[in-house]
Each structure stands twice: as C-alpha cells, then as structure tokens.
Amino acid sequence: MVGDLLPQLAAVQVERVEASGDLLRITARTRDDLPAACPLCGQSSDWVHSRYERHVADEAVGGRAVVIDLSVRRLYCENPACEKVTFAEQIDGLTRRYQRRTPALQKVVDAVAVALAGSAGARLLGVLHHVLTWAGVLNCLMRISLPARVVPRVLGIDEFALRRGHRYATILIDAATGERIEVLPDRKMETVTAWLKAHPGIEAVCRDGAGGFAQATTDADPAITQVCDRWHLWHGLAEAAQKEIAAHSGCWAKAGPPLREGTRAATTLERWQQVHQLLDAGVGLLECSRRLGLALNTVKRYARHTEPERMVRAPLYRPTLVDPYRDHLRRRRAEDPAVPVTHLLREIRELGYTGSANLLVRYINQGRVEADHASLSPRKAARLLLTDPDHLREGQRVLRDQLAGACPEMTALADAVGDFAALLTPKPANAEALTGWITRVRAADLPFLHAYATGLERDRAGVDHALTLPWHNGRTEGVNNKIKLLKRQTYGRAGHRLLRQRILLS
C-alpha cells in the first residue's frame, strides 16, 4: 500500500509507518544487497563503511506532511585511482546530495518559488503542508539553474520601468518564440551594445521607436536589420490624429461657436497673431519665444495652427443632475427669457430634481440650456476614425462619416488614417506606398500629421522593414505585461538579480 502511494520507496525497505496528527512518518532503510555507484568515478561498490540516518521531507499524503527517516550506507570506493575514499549512496527519486527534500517535493517548492517568490510562496507552501520561511523560498528560487539560451535569429528588445521616470531595465527575447533571453540592468546604449557584440549571429532586431536601441544596434553591427514595431507606428498615428481632431472640434461639434468669449479667448487670439506676425517676418521659433516671453513648446503649438479658431476646443461637459430637466428649462426660458432662477429651481424640484441651486446657476451660465454641445470627446471621435468601418455598428458608421465630412481637413485625415492602416499588413510594395502617403500628408493642412511624418522619415529604414517584413515586437510587449505582475508581487523590493531570475524562469 505504501509502495502504491509512494513509488519512490520501491527501492528501499519500509520498516514502519506512523500517522500522528498532521504528520506521516515513514521509517525505511536501503538494501544491503544492492551495490551503489561512486559519484566521482562511477564504479560500483558494496563495501560498507557505516550507516547513518537521513530525514527527508516528501509531498503531503492525505492532508498530512510526510517525513522519511531513511537509513543509508556510506561505502568505500573500490577504485584505487579514485580520489574519493568514501561516499554516501543516493536513491533515485528519493534522495539527492545535501538535500532534505525528495526531488518531487523540491520540484513543487521550485514551482511555487518561481510563481510567487518570498512571503506569498511561503504561505502557499504552508497550505501544501510544507513549512518554509520566505527567505528559504528565495534561496530555493536563486538556486534554480537557468536554462541555456540559444542566440536567436530575430531578437526582440524593449525597456521596462523599475521606477517610472527614474530607473529602467531592458528585456531581450526571441521574437519568433517569445523565449526570454536576457534581462539587462539598465537601458544604456553601452550596455545594449556590449551584449549584442558578445552574442553574434543575430540577423534582425525588433524594437520600438526609441533612438537609443537603434543606435546601440548600429554600433554593435550595422548589418543587423532593424524593424520598428507596427503597434508603435499605429499608436503614434493615433496620438497625432487625436490632436488633429481636437484642433478641429469646432468643425464637428453639434452646435455653438467654437470660440468662447472672454479673456482667455481674447488672449489666445492675440498670441496667435503675435506669433504668426513674427513668423511671417522671418523670425525663428526660438527668437519668437524670447521676444514674446513664451515657452518654446507654446510657440510651436501656436505656429502649427493656420487659424486661431483651432486653438480653442469645443466645450465638453460631464453629465449632471440637471441634464434630465434641460428640455423643461429650455422651454421655460424660451417662453420667458427673464424668468428668475429661483422659479426654475422650484419647478424642477417639483419634477424630482435633487441637486443644489448653485449647480443649476452654473449650468445656465455655461450656456448648457440653449446650446447642444458636442457629445463626443476628441478621444471618442478619434476612436471612430481609427476603427475599421467593417467593425463598426450602423449608427457608429454614420457618425464616422459625419466626422469625416465635417471639413476638408477631417476628410483628409480620415483618408490618411485608412491608407496607413492598409500599410500595416506587410507587403514588399509598402515601402514605396509609404513614400506616397507621406507626400499626400504633407500636402494637406494637418500640422500634427506633418510632425508624425517627419518622425517616420527620421527612422525610415526601420519603418520600411516594419511594413515589408513579417517580424514584430508583440511578444516583447506581452513579456512586459508579465514583468509588471512580477514587480507588483515583490512590492518593488526585488533587486535586479532576483527579478532577472523570475523573469527568465517564468
């Protein structure tokens, strides 16, 4: 019966089994008639030197922890040329040198250590009837040997934050299989270059648009093909498109003038005129910034827009308690424009309004009773333009067509987005098609897309490879998501050595 439950005891003689409380204790001894092999020279020996007892923990059985009190032999090595005089015999599947756990239990501990590490791993092992401290779990984790990594043909590289905005590390994976290759302690060009030089044989590197990785790859081996990640190309286009849509919110807003009256609108108009007067006179952006006392980025923002109306966004309000009563307020104010707010407050409270008088006053002063402002945010409008029309519902498709036809610039933007989306399916002809796309974008009045096109040309070789070759960095992004979970499990207290061990073993 014991042999059926614990097949690793088949090679030993079981003398006694005692069950008490939460513990199952098994007393056993090795057989005297079986020779043992010397671990150094491999020669068999049955010349017994002595016996001693080992206490080996095993996997739990029936909710009880298992301890095996095993009497083992120490034998003389019968090979005169062997440097080892005596040695202790080991039982396959039951004992290992310097171990107080069976291989089966050690496999469980290692799996828990890789998945949960310190305190969380110790708590789970307690449920599995094996008591181990958090430090013991970490020791087991750090003793696990890392598998040998073959230098991949296509390498995926990306950074991840150890402390956002302060410290970063670099993850290297096989872009074809997703296998973790290495974790570098920082994202410096020198570190990445040194690793690439020490591991020749890489044919291509998939990366994002960061210039550091591009320069490091070039410094290590200019012959390596660099491939920009297509997701980052699309993400960059989405950000530029959202800025363009926000700049044209006055065109696609439902009603109401795009420019709001007041001091802010007057200041915006005045600054726009000052910036463009200086630019028309041939003054550079940096000199404009100095003369006007504005930040350089502010001057660039004013310089991008050909009309001052694009500097002001159509107002977008959050839902309030007054919204259900807007029709009643609109009708009453149309009948009597001078109706007091107190009368309106009393009337809508009789209809069920539970908000304050101050909220109603602000609602009226903002013009939300008469004007029907845009119900879409620039982000939602951008999502409609960036989504494949075949994946939209009928109502969303109609709204998308309305957005695309709001003005010539919105029409050009919708066409540019659709044409670029077609380039994201890798084809040999996409490199030439990208040149035409950039030419059309530069001919349109889309300043934010102009900046995006400039970024594409700056890294043109990597972009061309992304649009013509099948490789991508998607698996690296997936590994980054896994790393975020591992970091949170250790509450930011794991050093690079421990974090690297968990990443490479996960």
BELGI-V847636 format. One record per residue. N is the residue number from 0. RES is the residue in three letters. D_FIRST is the distance of its C-alpha to the first C-alpha in Angstrom with 1 decimal. Layout:
<<N | RES | D_FIRST> <N | RES | D_FIRST>>
//
This chain:
<<0 | MET | 0.0> <1 | VAL | 3.8> <2 | GLY | 5.4> <3 | ASP | 5.1> <4 | LEU | 6.4> <5 | LEU | 8.5> <6 | PRO | 9.8> <7 | GLN | 12.7> <8 | LEU | 11.0> <9 | ALA | 11.0> <10 | ALA | 14.5> <11 | VAL | 14.2> <12 | GLN | 13.2> <13 | VAL | 11.0> <14 | GLU | 13.1> <15 | ARG | 12.5> <16 | VAL | 11.0> <17 | GLU | 13.8> <18 | ALA | 14.4> <19 | SER | 18.1> <20 | GLY | 20.1> <21 | ASP | 19.5> <22 | LEU | 17.6> <23 | LEU | 14.1> <24 | ARG | 14.8> <25 | ILE | 12.7> <26 | THR | 14.8> <27 | ALA | 14.6> <28 | ARG | 17.3> <29 | THR | 18.5> <30 | ARG | 19.2> <31 | ASP | 22.8> <32 | ASP | 23.3> <33 | LEU | 23.0> <34 | PRO | 26.2> <35 | ALA | 26.6> <36 | ALA | 29.3> <37 | CYS | 32.0> <38 | PRO | 32.1> <39 | LEU | 35.9> <40 | CYS | 36.9> <41 | GLY | 33.6> <42 | GLN | 34.1> <43 | SER | 31.2> <44 | SER | 31.2> <45 | ASP | 29.4> <46 | TRP | 32.1> <47 | VAL | 30.3> <48 | HIS | 32.4> <49 | SER | 30.2> <50 | ARG | 26.9> <51 | TYR | 26.3> <52 | GLU | 23.6> <53 | ARG | 22.8> <54 | HIS | 21.4> <55 | VAL | 19.8> <56 | ALA | 19.2> <57 | ASP | 16.6> <58 | GLU | 16.3> <59 | ALA | 15.7> <60 | VAL | 12.6> <61 | GLY | 13.5> <62 | GLY | 17.0> <63 | ARG | 16.3> <64 | ALA | 17.4> <65 | VAL | 15.2> <66 | VAL | 16.9> <67 | ILE | 15.8> <68 | ASP | 18.1> <69 | LEU | 18.3> <70 | SER | 20.8> <71 | VAL | 22.5> <72 | ARG | 25.5> <73 | ARG | 29.0> <74 | LEU | 30.8> <75 | TYR | 34.4> <76 | CYS | 35.5> <77 | GLU | 37.2> <78 | ASN | 39.4> <79 | PRO | 42.8> <80 | ALA | 43.9> <81 | CYS | 41.0> <82 | GLU | 41.9> <83 | LYS | 38.4> <84 | VAL | 38.4> <85 | THR | 34.8> <86 | PHE | 31.8> <87 | ALA | 28.3> <88 | GLU | 25.5> <89 | GLN | 23.4> <90 | ILE | 19.9> <91 | ASP | 20.0> <92 | GLY | 18.2> <93 | LEU | 17.5> <94 | THR | 21.0> <95 | ARG | 24.6> <96 | ARG | 27.8> <97 | TYR | 29.0> <98 | GLN | 26.1> <99 | ARG | 24.0> <100 | ARG | 21.9> <101 | THR | 19.4> <102 | PRO | 21.2> <103 | ALA | 19.1> <104 | LEU | 20.3> <105 | GLN | 23.7> <106 | LYS | 24.0> <107 | VAL | 23.6> <108 | VAL | 26.1> <109 | ASP | 28.5> <110 | ALA | 28.5> <111 | VAL | 29.2> <112 | ALA | 31.9> <113 | VAL | 33.6> <114 | ALA | 33.6> <115 | LEU | 34.6> <116 | ALA | 35.6> <117 | GLY | 36.3> <118 | SER | 36.2> <119 | ALA | 34.8> <120 | GLY | 31.9> <121 | ALA | 31.2> <122 | ARG | 31.1> <123 | LEU | 28.7> <124 | LEU | 26.3> <125 | GLY | 26.5> <126 | VAL | 25.3> <127 | LEU | 22.4> <128 | HIS | 21.6> <129 | HIS | 23.1> <130 | VAL | 26.5> <131 | LEU | 29.1> <132 | THR | 32.9> <133 | TRP | 35.1> <134 | ALA | 36.5> <135 | GLY | 33.1> <136 | VAL | 32.4> <137 | LEU | 35.8> <138 | ASN | 35.2> <139 | CYS | 32.0> <140 | LEU | 34.2> <141 | MET | 37.0> <142 | ARG | 34.8> <143 | ILE | 33.7> <144 | SER | 35.7> <145 | LEU | 37.9> <146 | PRO | 37.8> <147 | ALA | 40.8> <148 | ARG | 43.4> <149 | VAL | 45.7> <150 | VAL | 49.3> <151 | PRO | 49.8> <152 | ARG | 52.7> <153 | VAL | 53.4> <154 | LEU | 52.8> <155 | GLY | 52.6> <156 | ILE | 53.9> <157 | ASP | 54.4> <158 | GLU | 54.8> <159 | PHE | 52.9> <160 | ALA | 54.0> <161 | LEU | 52.5> <162 | ARG | 55.3> <163 | ARG | 57.4> <164 | GLY | 60.9> <165 | HIS | 60.3> <166 | ARG | 57.5> <167 | TYR | 55.8> <168 | ALA | 53.4> <169 | THR | 53.0> <170 | ILE | 50.1> <171 | LEU | 50.1> <172 | ILE | 47.9> <173 | ASP | 47.9> <174 | ALA | 50.0> <175 | ALA | 48.6> <176 | THR | 44.8> <177 | GLY | 44.8> <178 | GLU | 42.9> <179 | ARG | 43.8> <180 | ILE | 45.8> <181 | GLU | 47.2> <182 | VAL | 48.3> <183 | LEU | 51.7> <184 | PRO | 52.6> <185 | ASP | 55.9> <186 | ARG | 58.0> <187 | LYS | 60.9> <188 | MET | 62.5> <189 | GLU | 62.3> <190 | THR | 58.6> <191 | VAL | 58.0> <192 | THR | 60.6> <193 | ALA | 59.0> <194 | TRP | 55.6> <195 | LEU | 57.1> <196 | LYS | 59.1> <197 | ALA | 56.0> <198 | HIS | 54.1> <199 | PRO | 56.5> <200 | GLY | 55.7> <201 | ILE | 55.8> <202 | GLU | 58.0> <203 | ALA | 58.1> <204 | VAL | 57.5> <205 | CYS | 56.9> <206 | ARG | 58.2> <207 | ASP | 60.0> <208 | GLY | 63.7> <209 | ALA | 63.5> <210 | GLY | 66.1> <211 | GLY | 64.2> <212 | PHE | 61.4> <213 | ALA | 64.1> <214 | GLN | 66.2> <215 | ALA | 63.2> <216 | THR | 62.2> <217 | THR | 65.9> <218 | ASP | 66.2> <219 | ALA | 63.0> <220 | ASP | 63.9> <221 | PRO | 66.6> <222 | ALA | 65.3> <223 | ILE | 62.1> <224 | THR | 62.5> <225 | GLN | 62.2> <226 | VAL | 61.1> <227 | CYS | 61.7> <228 | ASP | 59.1> <229 | ARG | 60.4> <230 | TRP | 58.8> <231 | HIS | 60.9> <232 | LEU | 64.0> <233 | TRP | 63.5> <234 | HIS | 62.8> <235 | GLY | 66.0> <236 | LEU | 68.0> <237 | ALA | 66.6> <238 | GLU | 67.8> <239 | ALA | 71.2> <240 | ALA | 71.5> <241 | GLN | 70.6> <242 | LYS | 73.4> <243 | GLU | 75.9> <244 | ILE | 75.0> <245 | ALA | 75.5> <246 | ALA | 78.8> <247 | HIS | 79.9> <248 | SER | 78.7> <249 | GLY | 82.3> <250 | CYS | 82.4> <251 | TRP | 79.3> <252 | ALA | 79.5> <253 | LYS | 80.5> <254 | ALA | 83.7> <255 | GLY | 85.5> <256 | PRO | 87.1> <257 | PRO | 84.8> <258 | LEU | 86.8> <259 | ARG | 86.7> <260 | GLU | 89.8> <261 | GLY | 90.1> <262 | THR | 90.2> <263 | ARG | 87.0> <264 | ALA | 88.2> <265 | ALA | 91.5> <266 | THR | 90.0> <267 | THR | 87.8> <268 | LEU | 90.8> <269 | GLU | 92.9> <270 | ARG | 90.2> <271 | TRP | 89.7> <272 | GLN | 93.5> <273 | GLN | 93.7> <274 | VAL | 90.9> <275 | HIS | 92.2> <276 | GLN | 95.8> <277 | LEU | 94.8> <278 | LEU | 92.7> <279 | ASP | 95.6> <280 | ALA | 97.8> <281 | GLY | 95.5> <282 | VAL | 93.8> <283 | GLY | 90.2> <284 | LEU | 87.2> <285 | LEU | 86.9> <286 | GLU | 90.6> <287 | CYS | 90.3> <288 | SER | 87.6> <289 | ARG | 89.9> <290 | ARG | 93.0> <291 | LEU | 91.3> <292 | GLY | 89.0> <293 | LEU | 85.9> <294 | ALA | 82.6> <295 | LEU | 82.3> <296 | ASN | 79.5> <297 | THR | 81.6> <298 | VAL | 84.5> <299 | LYS | 82.2> <300 | ARG | 81.0> <301 | TYR | 84.7> <302 | ALA | 85.6> <303 | ARG | 83.0> <304 | HIS | 84.6> <305 | THR | 87.7> <306 | GLU | 88.5> <307 | PRO | 88.2> <308 | GLU | 86.7> <309 | ARG | 83.5> <310 | MET | 83.0> <311 | VAL | 82.4> <312 | ARG | 79.4> <313 | ALA | 79.7> <314 | PRO | 78.4> <315 | LEU | 75.0> <316 | TYR | 74.1> <317 | ARG | 71.0> <318 | PRO | 70.8> <319 | THR | 72.4> <320 | LEU | 73.0> <321 | VAL | 76.5> <322 | ASP | 75.4> <323 | PRO | 75.2> <324 | TYR | 78.8> <325 | ARG | 80.3> <326 | ASP | 82.1> <327 | HIS | 83.7> <328 | LEU | 84.9> <329 | ARG | 86.2> <330 | ARG | 88.2> <331 | ARG | 89.6> <332 | ARG | 90.7> <333 | ALA | 92.3> <334 | GLU | 94.3> <335 | ASP | 95.2> <336 | PRO | 94.7> <337 | ALA | 95.8> <338 | VAL | 93.4> <339 | PRO | 92.2> <340 | VAL | 88.5> <341 | THR | 88.4> <342 | HIS | 89.3> <343 | LEU | 86.6> <344 | LEU | 84.1> <345 | ARG | 85.1> <346 | GLU | 84.9> <347 | ILE | 81.4> <348 | ARG | 80.1> <349 | GLU | 81.2> <350 | LEU | 79.2> <351 | GLY | 76.1> <352 | TYR | 76.3> <353 | THR | 74.4> <354 | GLY | 75.2> <355 | SER | 77.8> <356 | ALA | 81.5> <357 | ASN | 81.0> <358 | LEU | 78.5> <359 | LEU | 81.0> <360 | VAL | 83.8> <361 | ARG | 81.8> <362 | TYR | 80.8> <363 | ILE | 84.5> <364 | ASN | 85.7> <365 | GLN | 83.2> <366 | GLY | 84.8> <367 | ARG | 81.6> <368 | VAL | 83.5> <369 | GLU | 85.9> <370 | ALA | 84.1> <371 | ASP | 81.0> <372 | HIS | 79.3> <373 | ALA | 76.7> <374 | SER | 73.5> <375 | LEU | 71.7> <376 | SER | 70.8> <377 | PRO | 71.4> <378 | ARG | 67.6> <379 | LYS | 67.1> <380 | ALA | 70.2> <381 | ALA | 68.9> <382 | ARG | 65.5> <383 | LEU | 67.5> <384 | LEU | 69.4> <385 | LEU | 66.4> <386 | THR | 64.3> <387 | ASP | 64.5> <388 | PRO | 66.8> <389 | ASP | 64.5> <390 | HIS | 61.9> <391 | LEU | 64.2> <392 | ARG | 64.9> <393 | GLU | 68.4> <394 | GLY | 69.7> <395 | GLN | 68.3> <396 | ARG | 69.9> <397 | VAL | 73.3> <398 | LEU | 73.0> <399 | ARG | 72.2> <400 | ASP | 75.3> <401 | GLN | 77.4> <402 | LEU | 76.1> <403 | ALA | 76.8> <404 | GLY | 80.3> <405 | ALA | 81.2> <406 | CYS | 83.3> <407 | PRO | 83.8> <408 | GLU | 81.6> <409 | MET | 78.7> <410 | THR | 79.2> <411 | ALA | 79.2> <412 | LEU | 76.0> <413 | ALA | 74.2> <414 | ASP | 75.3> <415 | ALA | 74.2> <416 | VAL | 70.7> <417 | GLY | 70.3> <418 | ASP | 71.6> <419 | PHE | 69.3> <420 | ALA | 66.2> <421 | ALA | 67.0> <422 | LEU | 67.0> <423 | LEU | 63.4> <424 | THR | 62.2> <425 | PRO | 62.4> <426 | LYS | 65.2> <427 | PRO | 67.5> <428 | ALA | 70.6> <429 | ASN | 69.4> <430 | ALA | 70.9> <431 | GLU | 74.4> <432 | ALA | 73.7> <433 | LEU | 72.8> <434 | THR | 76.3> <435 | GLY | 77.9> <436 | TRP | 75.8> <437 | ILE | 76.9> <438 | THR | 80.5> <439 | ARG | 80.4> <440 | VAL | 78.8> <441 | ARG | 81.4> <442 | ALA | 84.1> <443 | ALA | 82.9> <444 | ASP | 83.6> <445 | LEU | 80.0> <446 | PRO | 80.1> <447 | PHE | 76.4> <448 | LEU | 75.4> <449 | HIS | 78.0> <450 | ALA | 76.1> <451 | TYR | 72.8> <452 | ALA | 74.5> <453 | THR | 75.8> <454 | GLY | 72.2> <455 | LEU | 71.2> <456 | GLU | 74.1> <457 | ARG | 73.2> <458 | ASP | 69.8> <459 | ARG | 70.9> <460 | ALA | 69.1> <461 | GLY | 65.7> <462 | VAL | 66.6> <463 | ASP | 67.7> <464 | HIS | 64.4> <465 | ALA | 62.5> <466 | LEU | 64.5> <467 | THR | 64.4> <468 | LEU | 60.9> <469 | PRO | 57.5> <470 | TRP | 55.9> <471 | HIS | 55.4> <472 | ASN | 53.8> <473 | GLY | 51.8> <474 | ARG | 48.4> <475 | THR | 49.8> <476 | GLU | 50.7> <477 | GLY | 47.2> <478 | VAL | 45.8> <479 | ASN | 48.4> <480 | ASN | 47.0> <481 | LYS | 43.5> <482 | ILE | 45.1> <483 | LYS | 46.7> <484 | LEU | 43.3> <485 | LEU | 42.0> <486 | LYS | 45.2> <487 | ARG | 45.0> <488 | GLN | 41.4> <489 | THR | 42.7> <490 | TYR | 45.9> <491 | GLY | 48.2> <492 | ARG | 47.0> <493 | ALA | 45.3> <494 | GLY | 47.4> <495 | HIS | 47.8> <496 | ARG | 45.2> <497 | LEU | 42.4> <498 | LEU | 43.7> <499 | ARG | 44.0> <500 | GLN | 40.4> <501 | ARG | 39.1> <502 | ILE | 41.6> <503 | LEU | 40.7> <504 | LEU | 36.9> <505 | SER | 37.1>>
//
